[in-house]
Amino acid sequence: MIQYLKHNKIDLKKWDTLISEHGMVYAHSWYLDVVNPKWEALVLDDYEAVMPLTCGRKFGINYLYQPFFVQQLGVFSKQPLSSEMQAQFLNAIPKKFRYCEIKLNESSTFDDTVQGIEYHRNIVLDLSRDYETNRANYHTNTKRNLAKAENNNIEISYGYRLTDVIKLFRANRGAKVEVWGDAEYAMLERLRQILAPHNQFFIVSIRPMDENKLLCGGLYVMNDNRVTFLFSGCGEEGRRLNAMTLMMDEVIKDFSGKPYILDFEGSDDNNLARFYLGFGGKEKPYPSYTFNRLSFFGKAILNVWKRLRLK
């Protein structure tokens, strides 16, 4: 039986015990508490399978949405679930939610009868092989850019401040991301704070030799057998010097030969996908699920709200 539970009715210990078997940091209760403090859930029997419901309410409309810094959620289970059972979870979403736009996870499978499913592209790399084998699988262009980076008089370090990486991002690519503001960057800082006591994150940075200037930096999250590339910032000089390529290679080098998967977190963007695939990564599709039960008036309100969020 699938139950719908409000936030205060969820057994967080049972929840996190189940989630820890899957390696995806996004679905842990403490992570969800930061990105969507009032999250709710669907739970099968005694936590045999669970599905977080990341919810919001605007203008009297209850809706489900994908929080920032969360690529995949959906159904997580102790045993593999049939596509029919996974569809039952979607059907169990309470009718009070009038609009839904969420991402499920790579284990989710559905037949063609389920409406509202679209697939997206993630890229992952199996790090269990030794570094020499991994590097040999880099694409030709990646090898070329890495060789250039290694001769560019730049160096790798650990422990740079996340605030500096955020500042670099905001000054460059972030200037074009209209939906991110102070609240989203503050959320990222809170995630770092909650990850810190458990040693579940690290920051890799690239700077010029003998100069304390950040060229490129990345925040990586470690959870169970997965290393997730959660956030990065790179300036124009860093791009010119192939700093991002050097940073990714450093992480691959450090974790090669260990039972980890490097999750690049994307991407549907073809240019980013080409960059990640260049390290020998493989495509791993995952679905999204949408529905719209709003009235004509409700749809009009939703459209206004979406436009306001972009300003």
Salt bridges, closest charged atoms under 4 A:
ASP16 OD1 - HIS28 ND1 3.30
ASP33 OD1 - HIS7 NE2 3.75
GLU40 OE1 - LYS96 NZ 3.75
ASP46 OD1 - LYS14 NZ 2.79
GLU48 OE2 - LYS78 NZ 3.62
GLU101 OE1 - LYS306 NZ 3.70
GLU106 OE1 - ARG226 NH2 3.14
GLU150 OE2 - ARG135 NH1 3.22
GLU155 OE2 - ARG207 NH2 2.76
ASP164 OD2 - ARG161 NE 3.02
ASP182 OD1 - ARG170 NH2 2.98
GLU189 OE1 - ARG192 NE 3.13
GLU211 OE2 - LYS213 NZ 3.77
GLU236 OE1 - ARG239 NH2 3.01
GLU237 OE1 - LYS213 NZ 2.89
GLU237 OE2 - ARG240 NH2 3.93
ASP263 OD2 - ARG226 NE 3.04
ASP268 OD2 - HIS120 ND1 2.75
GLU283 OE2 - ARG121 NH1 3.96
